[in-house]
Amino acid sequence: MKTSAAVVIDPEIMSGEPCFAGTRVPVRALLDYIEGGDTLDEFLAQYPTVSRELAIAFLEQASERLVASA
């Protein structure tokens, strides 16, 4: 099992798809919402088990990794 502050990758949870820590919500769901033009608030309303802090932590981690690899 791999973990970060915001994301867990565990073969026992959603077949190993990266999910928000403590939930069964794939991080891909947030990315799909953003890609579709929806807001963070719309995502959070649909997935109440994901806290605002957790979603923002994921976005910050993703941003840091993207910038570091550039």
C-alpha positions in Angstrom: 0.0 0.0 0.0 1.3 3.4 -1.0 0.2 6.6 0.9 0.6 10.3 0.9 -1.1 12.8 3.1 -4.1 13.0 0.8 -4.0 9.8 -1.4 -4.0 6.1 -0.7 -3.1 3.4 -3.3 -4.2 0.0 -1.9 -5.0 -3.1 -4.0 -7.8 -3.8 -1.5 -9.5 -0.4 -2.1 -11.0 0.2 -5.5 -8.6 -2.3 -7.1 -5.6 -0.1 -6.3 -6.9 3.1 -7.9 -5.6 6.2 -6.1 -8.3 7.3 -3.7 -8.6 10.1 -1.2 -7.3 8.9 2.1 -10.0 7.5 4.4 -12.5 7.2 1.5 -13.3 5.1 -1.5 -13.5 8.2 -3.8 -10.9 8.0 -6.6 -8.9 11.2 -7.1 -9.7 10.8 -10.8 -13.2 11.9 -9.9 -12.0 15.3 -8.8 -9.9 15.7 -12.0 -12.9 14.7 -14.1 -15.0 17.4 -12.4 -12.4 20.1 -13.0 -11.8 18.9 -16.5 -15.6 19.2 -17.1 -15.6 22.8 -15.9 -17.2 22.0 -12.5 -16.0 23.7 -9.3 -14.4 22.2 -6.2 -17.6 23.1 -4.3 -19.7 21.0 -6.8 -17.3 18.1 -6.4 -17.4 18.3 -2.6 -21.2 18.5 -2.7 -21.3 15.2 -4.7 -18.7 13.5 -2.5 -19.3 14.6 1.1 -16.7 12.0 2.5 -13.9 14.1 0.9 -13.1 17.2 2.9 -12.1 20.5 1.4 -8.7 20.2 3.1 -8.1 16.8 1.7 -9.0 17.9 -1.9 -6.8 20.9 -1.6 -3.9 18.9 -0.2 -4.2 16.5 -3.2 -4.2 19.4 -5.7 -1.2 21.0 -4.0 0.7 17.7 -4.0 -0.1 17.1 -7.7 1.0 20.7 -8.5 4.3 20.2 -6.6 5.0 17.0 -8.5 4.2 18.5 -11.8 6.5 21.5 -11.2 9.3 19.4 -9.9 9.2 17.1 -12.9 9.2 20.0 -15.4 
